[in-house]
């Protein structure tokens, strides 16, 4: 059973105001110009001029007079590029056994990162948050650059106030946002990991607004999300049987992990069949959700696809077979766990500054 969580909150949205639209395009181009931004954004020339003036004043955009081009009479075209702003943005990707913490610049480059090896369910909510704050403080030590924003991704559901409820982590209303704001005195964004997968796609999209994007995450938990007009809509997928734990309970021979099950499947047809059935059922769930939300792009991530080499092909075939006739689908898999945690940490770290750039200081 799939339930759309209308009351859930997600920070990510496509660029929606002139400064965000212009910053988005400047960020994705080595150099650009005001006239090119008019074409790319659909904004008027005066609106782009005002937006760029505001972004330059705030320190986000720099003119490259050394690359200026003359077109006969009139003012020369002066290219624009993204500035190297001084502050850094922290992204925290919470995992069941390890949590990734990284510092990024406005261009998305990793400044410093670390892994905090801790079994989340084995410690209290407060102790875990203290561990994370200590890890971020260590990364900031001797850096000589201010912290501008903090973002956190996690499994489970997130309240509008940034409190997390995640049964697989043993959390109920864990006050992540409030405690991090008190500690670091900067804006804090907390979202679901699956919403951040879409956030990463939005932040790298050269054509924002060109079709709805859906993401499916299948691991120790199952989650989904889809873009909507003003952000990303989380979708609850009530299929515990499709989690790693649910899969292992379905396998007749005792196995301790998905990797063990995949290894066992090489010589056991029954285990292989169970793995394939899971991939097929995930594909049917994904196709149903794509049809419900008119999504044309699907991004998948998690051990269900990464740790079982046969699963992606079975999943993709099932998705395409179950979509309505004539429905187009672009499918992409995030190929490694490391790439996923880095991408979602970067996305949540930069969310606020890219969505509302003039609300974040560059000093």
C-alpha positions in Angstrom: 0.0 0.0 0.0 1.4 3.4 -1.0 0.3 6.5 0.8 1.2 10.1 -0.3 2.1 12.0 2.8 0.6 15.4 2.1 1.6 16.7 5.5 5.3 15.8 5.2 7.7 18.6 4.5 10.7 18.6 2.1 13.0 21.5 1.5 14.0 20.9 -2.1 12.4 22.8 -4.9 13.4 23.8 -8.4 14.7 27.3 -8.7 11.6 29.5 -8.3 12.7 33.1 -7.9 14.9 35.2 -10.3 18.0 35.1 -8.2 17.8 31.3 -7.7 17.1 30.7 -11.4 20.1 32.9 -12.4 22.4 31.4 -9.8 21.4 27.9 -10.9 22.4 28.5 -14.5 25.6 30.4 -13.6 26.6 27.6 -11.3 26.2 25.0 -14.0 28.2 27.0 -16.7 31.9 27.7 -16.7 31.0 31.2 -17.9 27.7 32.7 -19.2 26.2 36.1 -20.0 23.2 38.1 -19.1 21.7 37.5 -22.6 22.3 33.8 -22.3 20.5 33.8 -18.9 17.5 35.5 -20.5 17.2 32.6 -23.0 17.9 29.9 -20.4 15.6 31.1 -17.7 12.8 32.7 -19.7 13.1 35.9 -17.6 13.0 39.3 -19.0 16.3 41.3 -19.6 15.5 43.8 -16.8 14.7 41.0 -14.4 17.9 39.1 -15.2 19.9 42.4 -14.8 18.4 43.0 -11.4 18.9 39.4 -10.3 22.6 39.4 -11.3 23.2 42.8 -9.6 21.8 41.3 -6.4 23.9 38.2 -6.7 27.0 40.2 -7.5 26.3 42.5 -4.5 25.9 39.4 -2.3 29.2 37.9 -3.6 27.9 34.9 -5.5 28.6 36.1 -9.1 31.7 37.7 -10.6 32.1 39.6 -13.9 35.0 38.4 -16.0 36.0 41.7 -17.7 39.2 40.0 -19.0 36.9 37.8 -21.2 34.7 40.6 -22.5 33.6 40.6 -26.1 32.7 43.6 -28.2 29.8 43.4 -30.7 30.4 46.6 -32.6 28.5 49.5 -31.2 27.1 49.4 -27.7 28.4 48.0 -24.4 30.7 44.9 -24.7 29.4 41.5 -23.4 31.0 40.8 -20.0 30.9 37.1 -19.1 29.8 36.0 -15.7 31.0 33.2 -13.5 30.3 31.7 -10.0 32.4 33.3 -7.3 34.6 31.3 -4.8 32.6 32.3 -1.7 34.4 32.0 1.6 31.8 30.2 3.8 31.3 26.4 3.7 28.2 24.3 3.8 27.9 21.1 5.9 26.1 18.0 4.7 25.4 15.0 7.0 24.1 11.7 5.6 22.9 9.5 8.4 23.3 5.7 7.9 22.5 2.8 10.1 26.1 1.8 10.8 28.1 4.9 9.6 27.3 8.5 9.1 29.0 10.7 6.4 29.8 14.3 7.2 31.3 16.7 4.7 32.0 20.3 4.0 31.3 21.8 0.6 31.8 25.1 -1.2 29.2 26.8 -3.3 30.5 25.0 -6.4 29.8 21.7 -4.7 33.4 20.8 -4.2 34.3 18.7 -1.2 36.5 20.6 1.2 36.7 18.0 4.0 34.8 14.9 4.8 34.8 12.1 7.4 32.8 8.9 8.3 31.6 8.5 11.9 31.4 4.8 12.5 28.5 4.3 14.9 25.5 1.9 15.1 22.7 4.4 15.4 20.2 2.1 17.0 22.6 1.1 19.7 22.9 4.6 21.2 20.3 7.1 22.4 19.0 9.9 20.2 20.9 12.6 22.2 24.1 10.6 22.3 24.0 10.2 18.5 23.4 13.9 17.9 26.3 14.7 20.2 28.6 12.4 18.2 27.5 14.1 15.0 28.1 17.6 16.4 31.5 16.6 17.6 32.4 15.2 14.2 31.3 18.4 12.4 33.3 20.5 15.0 36.4 18.4 14.2 36.0 19.1 10.4 35.7 22.8 11.1 38.7 23.0 13.3 41.6 25.1 11.9 39.7 25.5 8.6 39.6 29.3 8.9 36.3 29.5 7.0 32.8 30.2 8.5 30.0 27.7 8.5 27.0 29.0 6.5 24.4 26.2 6.5 24.0 22.6 7.8 21.9 19.9 6.1 21.0 16.4 7.3 19.5 13.5 5.4 18.1 10.4 7.1 15.7 7.6 6.7 12.2 7.8 8.2 9.9 10.9 8.2 10.8 14.5 9.0 8.5 17.0 10.6 8.3 20.7 9.5 10.4 21.5 12.6 13.2 19.1 11.6 12.4 16.3 14.1 13.0 12.8 12.8 11.0 9.6 13.4 12.8 6.5 12.0 11.8 3.1 13.4 14.8 1.4 11.8 17.1 3.8 13.8 15.1 3.6 17.0 14.2 7.4 16.8 10.9 9.1 17.7 10.8 12.9 17.2 14.6 13.2 17.4 15.2 17.0 17.5 18.0 17.2 14.9 17.3 20.7 13.6 16.7 22.4 16.9 19.9 21.0 18.5 22.1 21.7 15.5 20.8 25.2 15.3 21.5 25.8 18.9 25.0 24.4 18.5 26.1 26.1 15.3 23.8 29.2 15.1 23.2 28.7 11.3 20.2 27.6 9.2 19.6 23.9 9.4 17.8 21.7 6.9 16.7 18.2 7.7 15.1 16.0 5.0 14.6 12.3 4.1 17.4 10.7 2.1 15.1 9.9 -0.8 14.1 13.5 -1.1 17.7 14.5 -1.2 18.3 12.1 -4.1 15.8 14.2 -6.1 17.4 17.3 -4.7 20.8 16.2 -6.2 19.1 15.7 -9.6 17.5 19.2 -9.4 20.7 20.9 -8.5 22.5 19.4 -11.6 19.6 19.8 -14.0 20.5 22.0 -17.0 16.8 22.2 -17.9 14.9 22.7 -14.6 11.2 22.1 -14.8 11.5 19.6 -17.7 9.3 16.8 -16.4 8.6 15.2 -13.0 11.4 13.2 -11.2 10.8 10.3 -8.9 13.2 8.5 -6.6 13.0 5.1 -5.0 15.4 4.0 -2.2 15.4 0.3 -1.2 17.7 -0.8 1.6 17.0 -1.3 5.3 14.0 0.9 4.7 11.9 1.7 1.6 11.2 5.2 0.6 10.0 7.2 -2.4 9.6 10.9 -3.4 8.5 12.9 -6.4 8.9 16.5 -7.5 5.9 18.7 -7.3 5.3 22.4 -8.0 6.8 23.8 -4.8 9.2 21.1 -3.7 9.6 17.4 -3.3 6.7 15.3 -2.0 7.7 12.3 0.2 5.7 9.1 -0.4 5.3 6.4 2.2 5.8 2.9 0.8 4.3 0.4 3.3 6.2 -2.6 2.1 8.3 -4.0 5.0 8.6 -7.2 3.0 10.7 -5.4 0.4 13.3 -4.1 2.9 16.5 -6.1 3.3 15.2 -7.5 6.6 11.9 -8.5 4.9 13.8 -10.2 2.1 16.0 -12.2 4.4 12.9 -13.5 6.2 11.6 -14.8 2.9 14.7 -16.8 2.0 14.4 -20.4 3.1 18.1 -20.9 3.9 19.4 -18.7 6.8 21.5 -15.7 5.5 22.8 -12.8 7.5 23.0 -10.1 4.8 21.9 -9.3 1.3 25.5 -9.9 0.1 25.4 -13.4 1.6 22.0 -14.0 0.0 23.3 -13.0 -3.4 26.4 -15.3 -2.9 24.1 -18.1 -1.9 21.9 -17.5 -5.0 24.7 -18.4 -7.3 24.3 -22.0 -6.4 20.7 -22.0 -5.1 17.8 -21.4 -7.6 15.3 -20.9 -4.8 17.2 -18.0 -3.3 17.8 -16.5 -6.8 14.1 -16.7 -7.4 13.3 -14.9 -4.2 15.8 -12.1 -5.0 14.2 -11.7 -8.5 10.7 -11.6 -7.0 11.8 -8.8 -4.8 13.2 -6.9 -7.8 10.0 -7.5 -9.7 7.8 -6.3 -6.8 10.0 -3.2 -6.4 9.5 -2.6 -10.1 5.8 -2.9 -9.9 5.6 -0.5 -7.0 7.8 2.0 -8.9 5.7 1.8 -12.1 2.5 2.3 -10.1 3.9 5.3 -8.3 5.3 6.8 -11.6 1.8 6.4 -13.2 0.1 8.0 -10.2 2.4 11.0 -10.2 3.0 11.3 -14.0 6.8 10.9 -13.5 9.0 10.6 -16.6 12.3 10.1 -14.8 13.1 7.5 -12.1 16.3 7.5 -10.0 16.9 4.4 -7.9 19.4 3.8 -5.1 20.1 1.5 -2.2 21.5 -2.0 -1.6 18.6 -3.7 -3.3 20.0 -2.5 -6.6 23.7 -2.1 -5.7 24.5 -5.4 -3.9 22.5 -7.7 -6.3 24.0 -7.4 -9.9 20.9 -9.1 -11.4 18.3 -6.8 -9.7 18.7 -3.7 -11.9 17.8 -5.4 -15.1 14.9 -7.3 -13.6 13.6 -4.1 -11.9 13.9 -2.0 -15.1 12.2 -4.6 -17.2 9.3 -4.8 -14.7 8.9 -1.0 -14.6 8.7 -0.7 -18.3 6.3 -3.6 -18.6 3.9 -2.1 -15.9 3.8 1.5 -17.1 0.7 2.5 -19.1 1.0 2.0 -22.9 3.0 4.8 -24.5 4.4 6.1 -21.2 8.0 7.1 -21.5 10.5 6.4 -18.7 14.1 7.4 -18.2 15.7 5.2 -15.5 19.0 5.9 -13.7 20.7 4.0 -10.9 23.1 5.6 -8.5 25.8 2.9 -8.8 27.5 2.9 -5.4 26.6 3.6 -1.8 29.5 6.0 -1.5 28.3 8.1 -4.5 24.8 8.2 -3.1 25.8 9.4 0.4 28.1 12.1 -1.1 25.5 13.3 -3.5 22.7 13.6 -1.0 25.0 15.2 1.6 26.0 17.8 -1.0 22.4 18.4 -2.0 21.1 19.0 1.5 24.1 21.1 2.4 23.5 23.5 -0.5 19.7 23.4 -0.6 19.0 26.7 1.2 21.8 28.7 -0.5 20.7 27.6 -3.9 17.0 27.9 -3.2 17.1 31.3 -1.4 20.6 32.7 -2.1 20.0 36.1 -0.6 19.0 34.6 2.7 22.5 33.2 3.3 25.5 35.3 4.0 28.7 35.0 1.9 30.9 36.9 4.4 
